[in-house]
Each structure stands twice: as structure tokens, then as C-alpha cells.
Amino acid sequence: MSDVKIVRLQTGEDVIAKLDKDTTGNYNFEKPFVIIPTQSAPGQPVQLMMTPYMPYADEDKIVIAQDKVVTTVKPKKEILASYQKNTSSILTPNAELITENKVPKL
């Protein structure tokens, strides 16, 4: 059973993902997202943005060597909720679908 964790990598990136360890000790990241703190102007509150980790990969699971992981922590409730919303495959009932009548003009 994989738990959602925030992982600090040696590169300084904070990655949130469903996390498992394989038999060799390496970490399997499922649906990983990088957490990026942003601030619109000095003195403004810091906001967190999530973006897919390695968005150009053609898979949802990425293996990271155990020696590249500095630490793992349990995410705060708000961050976990945002991650789950971003990775959910459930369609929102009120979401607008693009149909032939609503195809955007380029």
C-alpha cells in the first residue's frame, strides 16, 4: 500500500507522490508533482504551486535511487487535498466538455 509523501531530493526539489520502496530499496514515485513556492511580490504571502515532475515522461511511475532521497515527510492536510484533487481521475459533474459546438477557434 503506497502512502502519499513529500520527498526532498538531493537536488533540493520537493516532490509529492504516492511512494513505495522496491526490493532494491529504490523509491517508486507514482503520479509525482514538484511543489514550487511562489511569491507575487515582496511582503505578499507565499503560495505553493504543483507541477508534474518530468511531464515529458510517458509513464505515471518514476524510480528514484534511494541515495538521491534526503528525507520523506507526511504532507499537511491542505497540500494532500490539493494533490489528490490534481491526481483524481474522477470527472467533475459540472465540468464543461468540449463538443463540436464549443470547439475553440484558433
PyRosetta script that sets phi, psi and omega in degrees:
from pyrosetta import init, pose_from_sequence

init()
pose = pose_from_sequence("MSDVKIVRLQTGEDVIAKLDKDTTGNYNFEKPFVIIPTQSAPGQPVQLMMTPYMPYADEDKIVIAQDKVVTTVKPKKEILASYQKNTSSILTPNAELITENKVPKL")
pose.set_psi(1, 124.7)
pose.set_omega(1, -178.8)
pose.set_phi(2, -93.0)
pose.set_psi(2, 141.4)
pose.set_omega(2, 176.3)
pose.set_phi(3, -106.8)
pose.set_psi(3, 151.2)
pose.set_omega(3, 174.9)
pose.set_phi(4, -82.4)
pose.set_psi(4, 125.7)
pose.set_omega(4, -178.9)
pose.set_phi(5, -134.6)
pose.set_psi(5, 157.7)
pose.set_omega(5, 168.5)
pose.set_phi(6, -100.2)
pose.set_psi(6, 130.0)
pose.set_omega(6, -176.4)
pose.set_phi(7, -118.2)
pose.set_psi(7, 128.5)
pose.set_omega(7, 172.6)
pose.set_phi(8, -93.6)
pose.set_psi(8, 121.0)
pose.set_omega(8, 178.2)
pose.set_phi(9, -90.9)
pose.set_psi(9, 163.6)
pose.set_omega(9, 177.4)
pose.set_phi(10, -59.2)
pose.set_psi(10, -26.1)
pose.set_omega(10, 179.9)
pose.set_phi(11, -74.5)
pose.set_psi(11, -9.5)
pose.set_omega(11, -178.9)
pose.set_phi(12, 95.8)
pose.set_psi(12, -6.1)
pose.set_omega(12, 179.0)
pose.set_phi(13, -73.7)
pose.set_psi(13, 141.7)
pose.set_omega(13, 171.3)
pose.set_phi(14, -104.5)
pose.set_psi(14, 119.3)
pose.set_omega(14, -176.3)
pose.set_phi(15, -117.7)
pose.set_psi(15, 131.6)
pose.set_omega(15, 174.2)
pose.set_phi(16, -105.8)
pose.set_psi(16, 134.3)
pose.set_omega(16, -177.1)
pose.set_phi(17, -165.6)
pose.set_psi(17, 164.1)
pose.set_omega(17, 167.1)
pose.set_phi(18, -75.6)
pose.set_psi(18, 126.5)
pose.set_omega(18, -167.8)
pose.set_phi(19, -120.8)
pose.set_psi(19, 132.4)
pose.set_omega(19, 173.3)
pose.set_phi(20, -136.6)
pose.set_psi(20, 155.5)
pose.set_omega(20, 171.8)
pose.set_phi(21, -107.7)
pose.set_psi(21, 139.7)
pose.set_omega(21, 177.4)
pose.set_phi(22, -90.1)
pose.set_psi(22, -176.4)
pose.set_omega(22, -175.1)
pose.set_phi(23, -67.2)
pose.set_psi(23, -20.8)
pose.set_omega(23, 178.9)
pose.set_phi(24, -89.9)
pose.set_psi(24, -4.3)
pose.set_omega(24, -179.8)
pose.set_phi(25, 95.9)
pose.set_psi(25, -6.8)
pose.set_omega(25, 177.3)
pose.set_phi(26, -71.8)
pose.set_psi(26, 157.1)
pose.set_omega(26, -178.9)
pose.set_phi(27, -96.2)
pose.set_psi(27, 134.6)
pose.set_omega(27, 173.9)
pose.set_phi(28, -103.6)
pose.set_psi(28, 115.4)
pose.set_omega(28, 178.5)
pose.set_phi(29, -97.4)
pose.set_psi(29, 121.7)
pose.set_omega(29, 175.7)
pose.set_phi(30, -107.8)
pose.set_psi(30, 127.6)
pose.set_omega(30, -177.4)
pose.set_phi(31, 52.2)
pose.set_psi(31, 57.1)
pose.set_omega(31, -177.8)
pose.set_phi(32, -76.4)
pose.set_psi(32, 141.8)
pose.set_omega(32, 175.3)
pose.set_phi(33, -130.1)
pose.set_psi(33, 140.6)
pose.set_omega(33, 174.6)
pose.set_phi(34, -87.0)
pose.set_psi(34, 135.9)
pose.set_omega(34, 176.0)
pose.set_phi(35, -96.2)
pose.set_psi(35, 122.6)
pose.set_omega(35, -177.1)
pose.set_phi(36, -120.7)
pose.set_psi(36, 116.0)
pose.set_omega(36, 175.4)
pose.set_phi(37, -75.5)
pose.set_psi(37, 134.4)
pose.set_omega(37, 179.0)
pose.set_phi(38, -130.6)
pose.set_psi(38, 152.3)
pose.set_omega(38, 178.7)
pose.set_phi(39, -138.9)
pose.set_psi(39, 123.0)
pose.set_omega(39, -175.5)
pose.set_phi(40, -69.8)
pose.set_psi(40, -30.9)
pose.set_omega(40, 178.6)
pose.set_phi(41, -161.2)
pose.set_psi(41, 156.9)
pose.set_omega(41, 177.7)
pose.set_phi(42, -55.6)
pose.set_psi(42, 137.1)
pose.set_omega(42, -179.8)
pose.set_phi(43, 87.6)
pose.set_psi(43, -12.5)
pose.set_omega(43, 178.2)
pose.set_phi(44, -83.5)
pose.set_psi(44, 156.3)
pose.set_omega(44, 179.4)
pose.set_phi(45, -65.2)
pose.set_psi(45, 148.4)
pose.set_omega(45, 176.5)
pose.set_phi(46, -80.7)
pose.set_psi(46, 132.6)
pose.set_omega(46, 176.7)
pose.set_phi(47, -114.1)
pose.set_psi(47, 153.2)
pose.set_omega(47, 178.7)
pose.set_phi(48, -104.6)
pose.set_psi(48, 133.8)
pose.set_omega(48, 177.7)
pose.set_phi(49, -117.3)
pose.set_psi(49, 142.6)
pose.set_omega(49, 175.7)
pose.set_phi(50, -115.5)
pose.set_psi(50, 135.9)
pose.set_omega(50, 176.7)
pose.set_phi(51, -136.4)
pose.set_psi(51, 145.7)
pose.set_omega(51, -178.6)
pose.set_phi(52, -56.4)
pose.set_psi(52, 138.6)
pose.set_omega(52, 175.6)
pose.set_phi(53, -83.2)
pose.set_psi(53, 125.4)
pose.set_omega(53, -177.2)
pose.set_phi(54, 54.9)
pose.set_psi(54, 59.8)
pose.set_omega(54, -176.4)
pose.set_phi(55, -64.6)
pose.set_psi(55, -14.3)
pose.set_omega(55, -179.3)
pose.set_phi(56, -87.2)
pose.set_psi(56, -3.3)
pose.set_omega(56, 177.7)
pose.set_phi(57, -77.3)
pose.set_psi(57, 148.6)
pose.set_omega(57, -178.8)
pose.set_phi(58, -99.4)
pose.set_psi(58, 38.9)
pose.set_omega(58, 178.4)
pose.set_phi(59, -155.7)
pose.set_psi(59, 157.8)
pose.set_omega(59, -179.2)
pose.set_phi(60, -93.0)
pose.set_psi(60, -11.6)
pose.set_omega(60, -179.0)
pose.set_phi(61, -114.3)
pose.set_psi(61, 135.5)
pose.set_omega(61, 179.5)
pose.set_phi(62, -129.4)
pose.set_psi(62, 135.0)
pose.set_omega(62, 179.5)
pose.set_phi(63, -96.8)
pose.set_psi(63, 129.1)
pose.set_omega(63, 177.7)
pose.set_phi(64, -119.3)
pose.set_psi(64, 131.0)
pose.set_omega(64, 179.1)
pose.set_phi(65, -62.3)
pose.set_psi(65, 140.8)
pose.set_omega(65, -175.8)
pose.set_phi(66, -61.1)
pose.set_psi(66, -28.0)
pose.set_omega(66, -179.2)
pose.set_phi(67, -77.6)
pose.set_psi(67, -4.8)
pose.set_omega(67, 177.7)
pose.set_phi(68, -93.7)
pose.set_psi(68, -6.6)
pose.set_omega(68, -178.3)
pose.set_phi(69, -97.8)
pose.set_psi(69, 124.9)
pose.set_omega(69, 179.4)
pose.set_phi(70, -86.0)
pose.set_psi(70, -48.1)
pose.set_omega(70, -179.3)
pose.set_phi(71, -158.7)
pose.set_psi(71, 161.0)
pose.set_omega(71, 174.0)
pose.set_phi(72, -129.4)
pose.set_psi(72, 142.1)
pose.set_omega(72, 179.0)
pose.set_phi(73, -139.5)
pose.set_psi(73, 159.5)
pose.set_omega(73, 174.6)
pose.set_phi(74, -78.8)
pose.set_psi(74, 132.0)
pose.set_omega(74, -178.9)
pose.set_phi(75, -74.0)
pose.set_psi(75, 153.2)
pose.set_omega(75, 172.4)
pose.set_phi(76, -63.3)
pose.set_psi(76, 156.7)
pose.set_omega(76, -176.6)
pose.set_phi(77, -56.1)
pose.set_psi(77, -41.6)
pose.set_omega(77, -177.3)
pose.set_phi(78, -66.3)
pose.set_psi(78, -40.4)
pose.set_omega(78, 179.8)
pose.set_phi(79, -69.2)
pose.set_psi(79, -40.8)
pose.set_omega(79, 177.5)
pose.set_phi(80, -62.1)
pose.set_psi(80, -43.3)
pose.set_omega(80, 179.7)
pose.set_phi(81, -62.4)
pose.set_psi(81, -41.8)
pose.set_omega(81, 178.8)
pose.set_phi(82, -65.1)
pose.set_psi(82, -42.7)
pose.set_omega(82, 177.8)
pose.set_phi(83, -60.8)
pose.set_psi(83, -47.1)
pose.set_omega(83, -178.6)
pose.set_phi(84, -63.2)
pose.set_psi(84, -37.5)
pose.set_omega(84, 177.7)
pose.set_phi(85, -64.3)
pose.set_psi(85, -41.4)
pose.set_omega(85, -178.6)
pose.set_phi(86, -72.5)
pose.set_psi(86, -22.9)
pose.set_omega(86, -177.0)
pose.set_phi(87, -108.0)
pose.set_psi(87, 1.1)
pose.set_omega(87, -179.2)
pose.set_phi(88, -69.1)
pose.set_psi(88, 141.3)
pose.set_omega(88, 176.8)
pose.set_phi(89, -101.1)
pose.set_psi(89, 7.3)
pose.set_omega(89, 179.0)
pose.set_phi(90, -81.4)
pose.set_psi(90, 131.0)
pose.set_omega(90, 178.3)
pose.set_phi(91, -77.3)
pose.set_psi(91, 139.6)
pose.set_omega(91, 175.9)
pose.set_phi(92, -77.4)
pose.set_psi(92, 128.7)
pose.set_omega(92, -175.3)
pose.set_phi(93, -59.3)
pose.set_psi(93, -32.2)
pose.set_omega(93, -177.3)
pose.set_phi(94, -93.9)
pose.set_psi(94, 5.3)
pose.set_omega(94, -178.9)
pose.set_phi(95, -68.7)
pose.set_psi(95, 138.1)
pose.set_omega(95, 178.9)
pose.set_phi(96, -81.4)
pose.set_psi(96, 135.1)
pose.set_omega(96, 177.0)
pose.set_phi(97, -100.0)
pose.set_psi(97, 146.6)
pose.set_omega(97, 176.0)
pose.set_phi(98, -82.0)
pose.set_psi(98, 122.2)
pose.set_omega(98, 178.2)
pose.set_phi(99, -118.1)
pose.set_psi(99, 179.2)
pose.set_omega(99, 178.9)
pose.set_phi(100, -57.9)
pose.set_psi(100, -33.9)
pose.set_omega(100, -178.9)
pose.set_phi(101, -77.1)
pose.set_psi(101, -18.5)
pose.set_omega(101, -175.2)
pose.set_phi(102, -115.9)
pose.set_psi(102, 19.9)
pose.set_omega(102, 179.7)
pose.set_phi(103, -67.1)
pose.set_psi(103, 125.5)
pose.set_omega(103, -179.9)
pose.set_phi(104, -66.3)
pose.set_psi(104, 142.2)
pose.set_omega(104, 177.5)
pose.set_phi(105, -88.1)
pose.set_psi(105, 134.1)
pose.set_omega(105, -179.3)
pose.set_phi(106, -94.9)
pose.dump_pdb("model.pdb")
